[in-house]
């Protein structure tokens, strides 16, 4: 007879070591470096790292970081998709720190707020972006380390900003104990990264990811992308976006090859596809358009898998890519759920559909991924709406891949988690086959080229101009970016300002991709009887009629 043992007894601290360990994606690099030490792990220009070298630099950097920070301290990186950013995804948590991968498009005031809110201890910055730190004054920062890049001309770095270069900082490991740090954590629910997202309040929120969530989400990414030891993953998706949808850890788990890419350019992408054997890449629909419409575009004689999110991909672009032998998969998620949460799983029966019918099916947001739970569409009372593809409700999510919460913001966390589910603020419908489809964004977020833009944040920047009395910003269709912001500005009496001057003013406060390309000056804005601006009317007027 088998004795009954309770779960609590089985996982008692005295009995746990043999049947329980804390989950962390750090384990993925430890394993790949041990099993595949000589396999190429990273390619960037003329630089190559084996998995053994990848792990060695991670250990060296982690030892230096550990000597400079306390457990839980925040370490920020302002850099493109270069090897140093990839290594940081392992080295910072290995040292006991929390990684903040900063959006390299942010302007000085935005960086100053995020670094100050996070109370970052260290900042690593690519040479190209040192100039963005003008005006940044964060008392908690003890070091600002420059990351030079030999693949681009060295820019002129402002004096008095940098405290050390990356190679100098790394060399400090030689004077420290060279005992390897353990590839493990004491608490899998500890914070591994902090990802800042503007949301809709205008103030960026810090989304906390756990080691456990990152581990499980990485396994889901590995499965759905079909990563193996032969995979060659091209970094077209910024690592600052939800930690690259956890792909730094996922590709490493599979023992695949990371092909780093400093900037998303058609020639560089196609060069990597043709000459480096790229098998997988991820990105916003704008990346798909860049690939499909490039001068270098041509049919492939081997598989290439693209995972896209941010907005439904254009059926035209899907058809273009499919004609080249490229498979496109659509996913949906948010920063608060580690990136992709649902995936539009392909059904064999769709083979018999027409191209237009298949494209419409593929543009849906789909079903929960392997590591996720089933997404729900609910009404105001948290009841599921009918699965009729017509009744709209809010998309709510839960599970291991929902954030721990917003950093230093318990009220916003409680609001997001009301009713025991994470509220996305996105409105959608449930199809009879269980696939969800996004219909609108309840909080007026603009998704441009995969970037989330808060209309409130843009409006506040425009309102900072002394000639402006009121403004409304909405997303308008854009062939390349999916959407882009457009501003409707009301000026104060007897005040005048040119649209170009207002754009320049806004650009001084915000990242370039958030700045409206078009600013118009209507006599009035449409409003409700209570004075609320009717943004849906502004959007409707800008949307072409079919």
C-alpha positions in Angstrom: 0.0 0.0 0.0 1.4 3.4 -1.0 1.3 5.8 2.0 -0.5 9.1 1.5 1.7 12.2 1.6 0.3 15.7 1.5 1.8 18.2 -0.9 2.8 20.4 2.0 4.7 17.6 3.6 6.3 16.6 0.3 7.5 20.2 -0.3 8.6 20.7 3.3 11.9 22.5 3.5 13.5 19.4 4.9 12.2 17.1 2.2 12.2 19.5 -0.8 15.8 19.2 -2.1 15.2 15.9 -4.0 12.0 16.8 -5.7 11.8 20.6 -6.0 14.1 23.4 -7.3 13.5 27.1 -7.9 12.9 27.8 -11.6 15.1 30.4 -13.3 16.2 30.9 -16.9 19.8 31.1 -15.6 19.7 27.3 -15.8 19.4 27.5 -19.6 22.8 29.0 -20.1 24.4 26.7 -17.6 23.1 23.7 -19.4 23.9 24.9 -23.0 27.4 25.9 -22.0 27.9 22.5 -20.4 26.4 20.4 -23.1 27.3 22.5 -26.2 30.5 24.4 -25.1 31.9 24.7 -28.7 28.6 25.5 -30.5 28.3 29.0 -31.8 26.0 30.9 -29.4 26.3 34.5 -30.7 27.1 36.1 -34.0 27.5 39.9 -34.4 29.5 41.3 -37.3 32.9 39.7 -37.1 32.4 38.7 -33.5 31.6 35.1 -32.5 30.9 33.6 -29.1 30.7 29.9 -28.3 28.4 28.8 -25.5 31.4 28.4 -23.3 32.6 31.9 -24.0 29.0 33.2 -23.6 28.9 31.7 -20.1 32.4 32.8 -19.2 31.7 36.5 -20.0 28.4 36.2 -18.1 30.2 34.9 -15.1 33.0 37.6 -15.3 30.5 40.4 -15.6 28.3 39.0 -12.9 31.2 38.9 -10.4 32.0 42.5 -11.0 28.3 43.5 -10.7 28.0 41.5 -7.5 30.8 43.5 -6.0 29.0 46.7 -6.8 25.4 46.1 -6.0 23.2 44.7 -3.3 20.7 41.9 -4.0 17.7 43.3 -5.8 19.4 46.5 -7.0 18.4 47.6 -10.4 20.9 47.6 -13.3 19.9 49.4 -16.5 21.0 48.9 -20.1 20.5 51.5 -22.8 21.8 49.7 -25.8 20.6 48.1 -29.1 20.5 44.4 -29.8 24.3 43.8 -29.3 25.9 40.9 -27.5 26.3 42.9 -24.3 22.6 43.4 -24.0 22.0 39.7 -24.5 24.7 38.8 -21.9 23.1 41.2 -19.5 19.9 39.1 -19.5 22.0 36.4 -17.7 24.7 38.4 -15.9 22.5 40.9 -14.0 20.2 38.3 -12.4 23.2 36.0 -11.8 24.7 38.8 -9.7 21.4 39.1 -7.8 20.4 42.2 -9.6 17.2 43.2 -11.5 17.7 44.1 -15.2 16.1 47.1 -16.8 16.4 47.0 -20.6 15.6 50.6 -21.6 13.9 51.7 -24.8 16.8 53.2 -26.8 14.3 55.6 -28.5 13.5 57.4 -25.2 14.4 61.1 -24.7 16.4 62.5 -21.8 13.4 63.5 -19.6 11.8 60.0 -20.1 15.1 58.2 -19.1 15.5 60.5 -16.1 12.0 59.6 -14.8 12.5 55.8 -15.3 16.0 55.6 -13.8 14.9 57.8 -10.9 11.7 55.8 -10.3 13.6 52.5 -10.4 16.5 54.0 -8.3 18.9 52.3 -10.6 22.4 51.7 -9.3 24.3 51.1 -12.5 23.7 52.2 -16.1 25.4 50.6 -19.2 25.0 52.7 -22.3 25.9 52.2 -25.9 28.2 54.9 -27.2 25.6 56.1 -29.7 23.1 56.8 -26.9 25.3 58.6 -24.4 24.0 61.9 -25.8 20.5 60.9 -24.7 21.6 61.2 -21.1 21.8 65.0 -21.3 19.9 66.3 -18.3 19.6 62.9 -16.6 20.3 63.3 -12.9 19.8 60.2 -10.8 21.4 60.3 -7.4 21.4 56.5 -7.0 23.6 55.9 -10.0 27.1 55.0 -9.0 28.5 54.1 -12.4 27.7 54.8 -16.0 29.5 52.3 -18.2 30.0 53.0 -21.9 29.6 50.1 -24.4 31.6 50.9 -27.5 30.7 49.1 -30.8 33.4 48.4 -33.3 30.9 47.9 -36.1 29.9 51.6 -36.3 31.9 54.8 -36.3 32.6 55.9 -32.8 30.5 59.0 -32.0 31.8 61.9 -29.9 30.9 61.1 -26.3 30.1 64.1 -24.1 32.7 64.6 -21.4 32.0 64.0 -17.8 29.2 61.4 -18.3 31.0 58.1 -18.4 32.8 56.6 -15.4 34.2 53.5 -17.2 34.3 51.6 -20.5 32.8 48.1 -20.7 36.2 46.4 -21.2 37.6 48.2 -18.2 34.6 47.3 -16.1 34.8 43.7 -17.2 38.6 43.6 -16.5 37.8 44.2 -12.8 36.9 40.5 -12.6 40.6 39.7 -12.7 41.0 41.1 -9.2 38.1 39.3 -7.7 37.5 35.7 -6.5 37.1 33.6 -9.7 34.8 31.0 -8.1 31.8 30.6 -10.4 28.5 32.1 -9.2 25.7 29.5 -8.8 23.3 29.4 -11.8 20.4 29.3 -9.4 18.2 31.5 -7.2 16.8 31.1 -3.7 13.3 32.4 -4.7 11.8 31.8 -8.1 9.3 34.5 -7.4 12.0 37.1 -7.0 12.1 39.8 -9.6 14.4 39.1 -12.6 13.6 42.1 -14.7 11.7 45.4 -14.6 10.1 46.5 -17.9 8.8 50.0 -18.2 5.7 50.6 -20.2 3.9 53.9 -20.7 0.4 52.4 -20.4 -2.2 55.1 -20.6 -1.5 57.3 -17.6 1.3 59.2 -19.2 3.7 58.0 -16.5 5.7 54.8 -17.3 4.9 51.9 -15.0 7.5 49.3 -14.0 6.3 45.8 -14.8 7.9 43.2 -12.6 8.8 39.8 -14.1 9.7 36.8 -11.9 12.4 34.1 -12.5 9.6 31.6 -12.6 7.5 33.5 -15.1 10.5 34.1 -17.3 11.5 30.4 -17.2 8.0 29.2 -18.1 7.4 31.8 -20.8 10.8 30.9 -22.4 9.7 27.3 -22.6 6.5 28.4 -24.3 8.5 30.5 -26.8 10.8 27.6 -27.5 7.9 25.3 -28.2 5.8 27.6 -30.4 8.8 28.9 -32.4 10.2 25.4 -32.8 13.6 26.4 -31.5 16.3 23.7 -31.7 20.0 23.5 -31.6 20.0 24.3 -35.3 17.9 27.4 -35.0 19.5 30.7 -36.0 17.5 33.5 -34.5 17.8 37.0 -36.0 17.3 39.8 -33.4 14.9 42.1 -35.3 12.7 42.4 -32.1 14.2 44.9 -29.6 15.4 43.2 -26.4 13.9 46.1 -24.5 10.4 44.9 -25.6 9.3 42.5 -22.8 12.9 41.3 -22.7 12.6 40.4 -26.4 9.5 38.3 -25.5 11.8 36.2 -23.3 13.7 35.0 -26.4 17.2 35.7 -25.0 16.5 32.9 -22.6 14.4 30.7 -25.1 17.0 30.5 -27.8 19.7 29.8 -25.2 17.5 27.0 -23.7 17.4 25.3 -27.1 21.2 25.8 -27.7 20.4 27.8 -30.8 22.4 30.7 -32.3 21.6 34.4 -31.6 22.4 36.6 -34.6 22.5 40.1 -33.1 21.4 43.1 -35.2 22.1 46.6 -34.3 19.3 48.2 -36.4 16.4 46.9 -38.4 17.4 47.5 -42.0 16.2 45.6 -45.1 19.7 45.0 -46.5 21.0 43.8 -43.1 18.1 41.5 -42.6 18.3 39.9 -46.0 22.1 39.6 -45.8 21.6 37.6 -42.6 18.9 35.5 -44.1 21.0 34.7 -47.2 24.4 34.4 -45.7 23.9 33.3 -42.1 21.0 30.9 -42.5 18.4 32.7 -40.4 15.5 30.3 -39.4 13.5 32.5 -37.1 12.8 36.1 -36.3 10.2 38.1 -34.5 8.8 41.7 -34.8 6.0 44.1 -35.4 4.1 44.1 -38.7 6.4 46.9 -39.8 9.3 44.4 -39.8 7.2 42.1 -41.9 6.6 44.9 -44.4 10.3 45.8 -44.4 11.2 42.2 -45.4 8.4 41.8 -47.9 9.0 45.1 -49.7 12.8 45.1 -49.7 14.7 45.3 -53.0 16.6 42.2 -51.9 13.3 40.2 -51.3 13.2 36.8 -53.1 11.8 33.3 -52.7 13.6 31.1 -50.2 14.6 27.4 -50.7 14.4 26.7 -46.9 12.0 27.5 -44.1 11.9 30.9 -42.4 9.5 31.4 -39.5 8.3 35.0 -38.5 6.3 35.6 -35.4 4.6 39.0 -35.4 2.6 41.0 -32.9 1.6 44.6 -32.1 -1.3 44.8 -34.6 -2.9 42.3 -36.9 -0.5 41.8 -39.9 -1.7 43.0 -43.2 -3.2 40.2 -45.3 -1.3 41.7 -48.3 2.0 41.4 -46.5 1.2 37.9 -45.3 0.5 36.8 -48.9 3.8 38.4 -50.1 5.8 36.6 -47.4 4.0 33.3 -48.0 4.8 33.6 -51.7 8.5 33.6 -50.7 8.1 30.5 -48.6 8.0 32.5 -45.3 5.6 31.3 -42.6 4.0 34.1 -40.5 2.4 33.4 -37.1 0.4 36.0 -35.3 0.5 36.3 -31.5 -1.0 38.7 -28.9 0.1 39.9 -25.5 1.3 42.8 -23.4 4.3 43.9 -21.4 2.4 42.8 -18.3 2.2 39.2 -19.5 5.9 38.7 -20.6 5.0 39.5 -24.3 3.0 36.9 -26.3 0.2 35.1 -24.4 -2.0 33.9 -27.2 -1.2 32.5 -30.6 -3.2 32.1 -33.8 -2.6 28.3 -34.1 -3.0 27.2 -37.7 -5.7 24.6 -38.4 -5.3 22.0 -41.2 -8.8 22.8 -42.4 -7.7 26.3 -43.3 -5.7 24.8 -46.2 -9.0 24.7 -48.1 -9.9 28.4 -47.6 -9.3 31.1 -50.1 -6.3 33.4 -49.6 -8.5 36.2 -48.2 -10.4 33.8 -45.9 -7.2 32.3 -44.6 -5.6 35.8 -44.0 -8.7 36.9 -42.0 -8.4 33.8 -39.8 -4.6 34.3 -39.4 -5.1 37.9 -38.3 -7.0 36.9 -35.2 -5.3 36.8 -31.8 -6.0 33.1 -31.3 -5.8 30.9 -28.2 -3.6 30.6 -25.1 -0.1 29.5 -25.7 1.3 26.3 -24.1 2.6 28.1 -21.0 -0.5 30.3 -20.7 -4.1 29.7 -19.6 -7.2 30.3 -21.8 -7.9 34.0 -22.4 -11.4 35.2 -21.5 -13.6 37.9 -22.9 -15.8 39.3 -20.2 -18.5 42.0 -19.6 -18.5 44.5 -16.8 -19.6 41.9 -14.3 -16.8 39.5 -15.2 -19.2 37.2 -17.0 -18.0 35.6 -20.3 -19.6 37.1 -23.4 -21.2 34.8 -25.9 -18.8 33.1 -28.3 -20.6 34.7 -31.3 -17.7 36.7 -32.8 -19.9 39.8 -32.3 -20.4 40.6 -28.6 -17.5 42.7 -27.4 -15.9 42.6 -23.9 -12.6 43.1 -22.2 -9.8 40.6 -22.7 -8.7 39.3 -19.2 -5.8 36.9 -18.5 -4.2 35.0 -15.7 -1.5 32.4 -14.9 2.2 32.1 -14.4 3.0 34.5 -17.1 1.2 37.5 -15.6 3.4 40.1 -14.0 4.1 40.2 -10.3 2.7 43.7 -10.3 3.7 47.3 -11.0 6.8 48.4 -9.2 6.1 50.8 -6.3 2.4 51.1 -7.4 0.1 48.9 -5.3 -3.0 50.9 -6.3 -2.4 50.4 -10.1 -1.6 46.7 -9.4 -4.8 46.2 -7.4 -6.8 47.8 -10.2 -5.2 45.7 -12.9 -5.9 42.5 -10.9 -9.4 43.2 -9.9 -11.6 40.1 -9.8 -8.6 37.8 -9.8 -7.7 38.4 -13.4 -5.4 40.7 -15.2 -7.4 43.3 -17.1 -5.8 44.2 -20.4 -8.0 47.2 -21.2 -8.3 45.7 -24.7 -11.7 45.0 -26.2 -12.4 41.9 -28.2 -14.8 39.2 -29.3 -14.7 35.4 -28.8 -15.2 33.3 -31.9 -17.2 30.0 -31.8 -14.0 28.1 -32.3 -12.5 29.6 -29.1 -10.2 32.1 -30.9 -10.2 35.6 -29.6 -10.0 38.7 -31.8 -9.0 42.2 -30.7 -11.5 44.9 -31.8 -10.5 48.1 -30.0 -8.2 49.4 -27.3 -10.3 50.7 -24.4 -7.5 53.0 -23.2 -6.7 54.6 -26.5 -3.2 53.2 -26.8 -1.6 53.7 -30.2 0.4 50.8 -31.5 2.9 52.1 -34.0 5.5 49.7 -35.5 5.0 47.5 -32.4 5.6 50.4 -30.0 2.9 51.3 -27.5 2.3 55.1 -27.4 0.2 56.7 -24.7 -2.1 59.4 -26.1 -2.2 61.0 -22.7 1.6 61.3 -22.6 1.8 62.9 -26.1 -1.1 65.2 -25.2 0.7 66.3 -22.0 3.9 67.1 -24.0 1.9 69.2 -26.5 0.0 70.9 -23.7 3.4 72.0 -22.3 3.6 74.5 -25.1 2.5 78.0 -23.9 0.3 78.6 -27.0 -1.8 75.4 -26.6 -5.0 75.3 -24.6 -6.4 71.9 -25.5 -5.4 68.8 -27.5 -6.6 65.4 -28.5 -4.2 62.7 -29.9 -5.5 59.6 -31.7 -4.1 56.8 -33.7 -4.6 57.0 -37.5 -4.0 54.3 -40.0 -0.5 54.1 -41.5 0.5 51.8 -44.3 4.0 51.1 -42.9 3.6 51.4 -39.1 0.0 50.2 -38.7 -0.9 53.3 -36.8 0.7 56.7 -36.0 -0.3 59.5 -33.7 -2.1 62.6 -35.1 -2.8 65.6 -32.9 -5.8 67.9 -33.0 -4.7 71.1 -31.3 -6.7 74.1 -30.0 -4.7 77.3 -29.5 -5.2 80.0 -26.9 -6.9 83.2 -28.1 -4.6 85.5 -29.9 -1.8 82.8 -29.9 -0.3 81.2 -32.9 2.3 78.5 -33.6 3.2 76.6 -36.7 2.7 72.9 -36.8 6.4 72.3 -37.5 7.4 74.4 -34.4 4.9 72.4 -32.2 6.4 69.1 -33.6 9.9 70.3 -32.7 8.7 71.2 -29.2 7.1 67.8 -28.7 10.3 66.1 -30.0 12.3 67.8 -27.3 10.2 66.0 -24.7 9.5 62.6 -26.2 11.0 59.9 -28.2 10.8 60.5 -31.9 8.3 57.6 -32.6 5.8 59.2 -30.2 5.8 62.6 -32.0 2.8 63.2 -34.3 3.8 63.7 -37.9 0.6 65.6 -38.5 -0.8 68.4 -36.3 -4.1 70.1 -37.3 -5.8 73.1 -35.7 -9.6 72.6 -35.8 -11.9 75.3 -34.4 -13.2 72.9 -31.7 -13.1 69.3 -30.6 -16.1 67.0 -30.5 -17.3 66.5 -26.9 -19.9 64.8 -24.8 -22.4 66.8 -22.8 -20.1 66.5 -19.9 -17.1 67.8 -21.8 -15.3 64.6 -22.6 -13.6 64.5 -26.0 -15.1 62.0 -28.4 -11.9 60.5 -29.6 -13.8 57.8 -31.5 -15.2 60.5 -33.8 -11.8 61.8 -34.5 -10.5 58.3 -35.3 -13.6 57.5 -37.5 -13.0 60.6 -39.6 -9.4 59.5 -40.2 -10.2 55.9 -41.1 -10.8 55.3 -44.9 -14.2 54.0 -45.7 -14.3 50.5 -47.3 
